[in-house]
Amino acid sequence: MERTDQPWRRGRTATEPDAVGPASPPPVSSPAGTPEPMPAGTEPGVDLRDVERETAMIRLFDGHHAQLVRLAVLLGAEQDAEDVVAEAFCVLHHRWYRLRTPEAAPAYLRSVVCNLVRMRIRRLQVSRRHADMEVSEIASAESTAMLHEDQRQVVDALKNLPTRQREALVLRYWMDLKEREIAESMGISTGAVKSHISRGMHALSRAMETHR
């Protein structure tokens, strides 16, 4: 049976039907009616849920930041990759209590990074059409270093693929995610993931042939 006393749970509201669960139970009191003391090192008035959120965010940053920056670079964020990932962590921090469980946080971060990179690409396309100016393609030193281990021709070919195909291939072969995880990150069905991977691989193979 699913537990309902987790600190990331909140009471259900009319605008958040799926994100939260039942309200937390009242604090347990001692037999004499005096509330139990707070854990050592915790200041009075501090919400333990916020303490656990901050601790979890630090662990997520330490364990996933570099990988997410690499994901953003390969998806097309280029010199903005660091900013994209920083914004993704801010979004997660703001919406932490809407997660079903803390274990869903890495997948949520990947999803936000994908969405933010899509938005960036759309803005660049609009700028190029209306301003008739070239946008700098010079990546940051961090981004360039992350791409050294990959074959430059493959990375260049990826940039020319449709957005969804590029996302599916990067998540599958660079992030080593399963189709279900890719579908969750991209916000599409597993069937659509298979289709994008198949088409992307076909287009990538053709592109690589032209470089030989």
Secondary structure, 3 states (H helix, E strand, C coil): CCCCCCCCCCCCECCECCCCCCCCCCCCECCCCCECCCCCCCCCCCCHHHHHHHHHHHHHHHHHHHHHHHHHHHHCCHHHHHHHHHHHHHHHHHCHHHCCCHHHHHHHHHHHHHHHHHHHHHHHHHHHHHHCCCCCCCCCHHHHHHHCCCCHHHHHHHHCCCHHHHHHHHHHHHCCCCHHHHHHHHCCCHHHHHHHHHHHHHHHHHHHHHCC
